[in-house]
Amino acid sequence: MAEAPILIAGGGIGGLAAACGLAQKGFRVTVLEKARQLGEIGAGIQLGPNAFHAFDYLGVGDRARDMAVYVDSLRLMDALTAEEICHVPLGEAFRARMGNPYAVVHRGELHRVFLEACEASPLVELRTSAAVAGYDQDGESATAILESGERVTGAALIGADGLWSPVRAQLVGDGAPRVSGHTTYRSVIPVDAMPEELRWNAATLWAGPKCHIVHYPLSGWKTFNLVVTYHNDAPEPVAGKPVSHDEVRRGFEHVAPIARQIIDKGQDWKLWVLCDREPVERWVEGRVALLGDAAHPMLQYMAQGACMAMEDAVALAHEVEAAEGDIPRALPAYNARRYLRTARVQLQSRAVGEHIYHPAGAHAALRNAVIRAKTPQDWYDTIGWLYGSNGLGGAISLETLRDAAR
C-alpha cells in the first residue's frame, strides 16, 4: 500500500467518488478543491443502473437508493405534435435485465452522499480553497502545484477537475473544449407549479427540430427538474448565466403549446453552452491520471456524465488495489479499462443529439417510425451494453461489484 496520500484535484461527484473508492481499499486520499466550500451547482441528473452498480462498490448504495426518485419509464414525445413516440418501461423486467433500477436525483443530494462518506472516513482529507494549477512528478511521487504556490506531494495525482482541467491541459495539451453550439437552460420548480397534466413519473423528453425539453420529478416529488435545449449556434462557452423567460422562449416558439407551457412555468432560468472534447486514448502520464469530465467530457444526450465519472472511480480503486498500491502499474491499467467505453459514450452522445433529440422533417419522421417499431425487449437489447449486468462495460463484473459491497 502507498504510504503517501493519493491526491485528487477536484471535489465534485467524480473526485469524491474516487476518494470513497480508494479509502474503501485502505488508501489515504487528499482532495484538493478550489472552491471555498464543497458543494455542487446544477439541478437534476439521471442515474442509469450502471450508477447503482458503482454506488454499491463505493460503499454508498443504501444512501444513494434512499434519496433517489424511481421513474416508471423513459418517455419520448414529439414536441411538434404532442404525441407519444414511445416509452421504455423501467419496472421489474428492466431491473431484472440490467441488475439495478433507473432513477433521477438532484445533483446536490448525490454530491452530499459522497461528501458525507468522505467526511466519515479517517483516510480522507478534504481541503478547500486549494486550486490545482499544475503538477510536477518524479519516479517516486507526484506534486500538485496550487495557485497559491503551495506544493502538495503524494503518491499520485488524479485530475478530477472538470471540463477546464488544468491537469488535463498539462497532460494532454489539447486546448479549449469543443463548443457544440447547443444552449441548455435549467430550472427547478415546485411540483405544484408543474402543469398537472404533465406530472408524469417518467424521465420525459420532448424532441423537436433543433430543440428539446426534458422534465422529471426530484427530491421525493417535492420539485420538478426542467431542462430545455436549443441548437442556436452559440459561439463560446457560458456556464450558469441567469436569463429571462423571453430568452428561453425564443428557441421554442414552434413546439406544441402543451410542451411550450413548461418554459413559462420555469423559474430562475440559467443557461449553459454545451461543450465536450474529442476522445483521447491516453489519460495517464507517470503518476498522474484524469477522471470524469477531465478525461472524457461528453454532451448530455445519453445522461451519462456523472455515471461515467463514478465508473471511473470504481475502476481506479479496483486497479490500485489490484496493483497493491503500485501506482505506475495501476494507472495505465485503469486507463486501458476505461478509454474505449467512455469514447463510445462521448461519440454516441453526439449522435443521439443529432438523430434522436433534434431532427426535423423526413429525418424526424424516420426517427419516429424506427423507434415506434421497437418493443421493450428491443430497447433492453439496445441499451444493455451501457446499463447491463457487466456493470462497467466489461471492466468489472456485476458479481465483483456485489462481492465488494458485501
N, C-alpha and C positions, 0 to 999 in steps of 0.2 A: 504494500500500500504506500502511496505517496505521502510523505510527511508534510511537505508544504501544501498549503491550500490550493485548490483549483480556482482560478479567478474567472468570474463571469461578468462581462461588460453588458449591463442592461438588466433592469429589474422588472421587465414586463412578464407576460404569461410564459413565454418561452424560456427566459432566463431563470425565473423562479421554478418552473417545472424541471429544468436541468439541475438546479440546486437541490430540489427534493430527490430527484433520482440518484444523484451522486451521493447525497447524505444517506439515503436508504442503503447504499452499498458500503458505507463506512468511510467515505472520503470527506475530508474537510473542504469547505467551499467558502469563498468570499465573493459576495455580489456587490458590484460597483455600479451604482445607479446615479445618473446625472441630476435627476430632479431632487428637490429638497425633501420630498415626501414620496413614499412608494404608493402608487395607485395607478388606475387605468382610466383613460378617457374613452369616449365612444359609447356605444349602446349595445344592441343585441348581437349575438353570434350564434350560428348553428353548429351543433355538435353531432357529427355522424357517429356510428358505432365504433369507428376506429379511435375516436376520442375517449370513449369509455374503456376500451382495451388499455389505452395509455393511463387513464386515471387509476385503474386497478394496479398496474405495475408500479406507478409512482406513489402508491400508498394513500391516495385521497379519494378512492372510489365511492365510499359511503357518503362523504361530504358532498361530492360533486352530484351524486344522484339526488340528494336531498334538496338542492337548490335549483335543479333543472325543471323545465316545463316540457312534458312529453306530448308532442303533437301527434295527431292521428294520421296525418297524411302530408305528402308533398303535393301541392295543388298548383297546376299550371292553367292560367286563364288567358284568353285572347283579349288584350286591352282595347281593341277596336270594337269587337262585337259583344264583349262581356260574357261570352260563352266559355264554359269549361272545356279545355282541350283534353286534359287527362288529370288523374290523381294517382299517386303511388301510395297504397296503404302501408302504414308503418306498425301494424299490430303484431299479433303472435307469429304469423308466418314470416314476416320480415325479421323479427328478433331471433327466431329460430335459425334462419338462414345466415344472418350476419353475426350472431353471437352476443348482440347488445342492442339497446334501443337507439332511437334518434330523438334528439331533444334540442331545445333552444334555451339560452341563458343570457343574462346581462353580463357584459364583459367585465364590469367591475366586481360582480359577485364571483365570477370564476377566478379572477385575479386574487380575490380575498382568500379563496380556498387555498391557493398555493402560498400566499403570504403567511397565513396562519400556520401552515405546516412548516414553513421555513423558520418562523419565529419560535416554534416549539422544539426545533432541533438544536442540540448543543453543537452540532457540526457545521452550522450555517451562520456566517456573519453577514449582516446586511449593512452596507454603507451607502448613505445618500450624499448628495452634493459632491459626487465623485465621478465626474465625466471623463471617460477614457478618450484620449485624443490620438493614441498610437501605441506602439509596443516595441520593445527590444527583446531579444532572446539569445540564449547560448544553448549549448547541448544539454545543460542541466536544469534550466529554468526559463520562465517567460516573465517579462516585466511589463505591466501596464503603466503607461505614462499618462498621468492625469492632466487635464487642462491647467490645473494649479501648479504643475511642475512636479508634484509628488510622484514618486515611483513606488509601485506596489508589486512585489515579486511573489510568484507562486510556481507550482509545478506545471501549470498550463494556463492559457488564456482562451476562453470561449467567447467569441463575439456574438452576443445575442442583442445587439444594439440597433436593430431595425433597418428600415429601408435606406437610411442615410448613414449607415455604419462606418465610422472611422476605421474600425478594424478591417472591414472589407476593403475600404479604399486603399489601405496599405497592402493587404494580402492579395487582392485580385486586381485592383487598379483599373476598373472598367468605367470610371467616370460617373456621370449623373444617371439616375434611373431613366427608364423609357416612359415617356408620358403617353398615356393611351388616348387622350382626347375625350375620355368619358368623365363626367362630373357626377358625383354622388351627393345627395342631400339626405341628412339623417335627422330624425326626430323621435322622441319617446313621449307618448301621451297617456293619460289615464284611460282605463278601459271604458269608462262612461263616455269619454269623448269620441270613441271609435263608433262609426255607424253600426247600429245593432245588426243590420243585415250582413255585415262583414266580420262579425266577431267569431270567426271560424277557428277551431282548434287545429290549425294547419300552418305550415310554412308555405305561404301563398305567393306566387309570382304572377303578375300581370305583364305579359310580354307584348310589346308594341314596336312599331318602326322607330329605330334609334332611341328607344327608351324602355324602361321597365319600372314596375312598382313592386315592392316586397313588403309583406307585413306578417307578424306573428305575435302571440302573447308572451309576456315576460313576468318574472318576479311573482310567481304564484297567481297569475291572472290579475295583477294589480295594474299593469300597464300594457300598451301595445308598442312594439317597435316598428317604425316606418322607415323604409329606405327606398328612395326613388333615384333613378339614374338616367341621365340624358347624355347622348353622344353629341356633344356640342363643339368638338374640336378644340377643347381648352388647350392652350399652348404651353402652360407651365404648371408645375406642382403648386397646389394650395392645400392646406390642412386645417380643418376646424374653423373656417371663416363664417361668422354669422351672416345670414342672408334673409331677405324678405320673402313673404309668400309670393309676391308678384314675380320675383326672380325664379322661384321654383316652378311656378305655373307655366312659364314660357315654353318649357320643353314638353308640355303635356296637354296642350290645347286640343290635340287631335284624338285623344283617347276617350273612351266611353264615360259618360257622366258619373256612373257608379264608381268607377275607378278614380276619376279626377277629384271626387269629393274627399278622398283620402288626403290629398295635398292641402285642401282647405282646413282640414281638422288638425293638421300638424302644428306644433308649437316650437318656437325657438329653433328654427331650421339652421343647420350648419352644413357647409359644403367641404368636400374633399375632391381633388382631381386625382383620379386613379392612376397609379404607376406600377410598373413591375420591372423586371430585368430579364435579359436573356439567360437561360440556364447555363451553368458552367460545370465543368467536371471536377475542378479542384477547389475544395474549401479549406484545405489544410496546408500549413507551412510550419514544419517542425512541431513545436509545442503550441501552436495557435490554430484554432479552428473556428468556423462560423456555424450559426444555428438559427433556425427560424427565418424571419424576413431578411436578416443579414446575409443568409446563404441563398435563399430562393424566394424572393418576393413575388407574389402572384396576384392576379386580379381576383375579384371577389366571386366570380361566377360559378365556382364549384363549392363555395363556402368552406374552404379547407385551410385558410391561412393559419389559424390558431391550432387546428388539428395537426397540421404538418409540423409545427413547432413542438407540440407535445410528443409526437412520434420521434422527432429528433432527440428530445430529452431522454426518451426510453432507450433509443439505440446508443446514445452516448454513454449513459450509465452502464448499459449492458456490456459495451466493448471495453470500457475502462476496468470494469470488474473482471471480464474475461482475460484481460492482459495483466491482471494483478497490479494495476497502477502503473504499468509501463506505458507512459504517455506516447512516446514516439511510435509504439506499436498499435496502441488503441485508436489514435485519431485517424490514421489512414483507413483502418477497418471501418470506423464509423462513417467516414466519407464514402467508402465503397458501398456500404449498405444503403445509403440514403439518396445518392445523387440522381440515379435513374428514375426512381419513384417520384421524387419531387419535381424533376424535369418534366415528367409526364403530366403531373397536375398543373404545373405552370403553363405548359403549352395547350393542354385541353381546356384550361380556364379561359384562355383567349378564344379558342374555337367555340366553346359553349356560348360565350358572349355574342359572337358573330352569328351563329347558326340557330340558337335557341332563343336567346333573350331579345335580339334586336332586328330580325329580318323584316322585310316589307314585301308586299305584292306576292308574286308567284313563289318566292323563297319562303315567305311565311305560310302560304297555303300548303306547300310541300312539307314544311315542318309539322303543321297540324295533322296532315294525313299520315305521315310516318309515325308520329308519336301516338295518335289515336289507335293505330294498329297494334300497339304493344300491349300485352297482358301484364298483370303484376309480376308474374314469374319471369317474363321477358325483362322487365326492369331490374329485378333482382339479379338476373344473369348479367345484365349490362353493368351494374354498379358493384358487383361482388368483388372485383379486383380492388376497389377502393375501401369498402367497408367491411369485407367479409372475414371469415374465421382465420385467415392467415395474418390478421391483425395488422402488422406493419409491413405489408407488401412483400411478404416472404422473408423479411429481415429477421423477425422473431415470431414464432408461432403463438397462437392464442393460448395453447397449453402452457407454454413457457411463461406467458404473462400471468395466467391464473396461478401457476405454481409459485411465482414470485410474490403474488399478492396474498397468499395464504399466511 
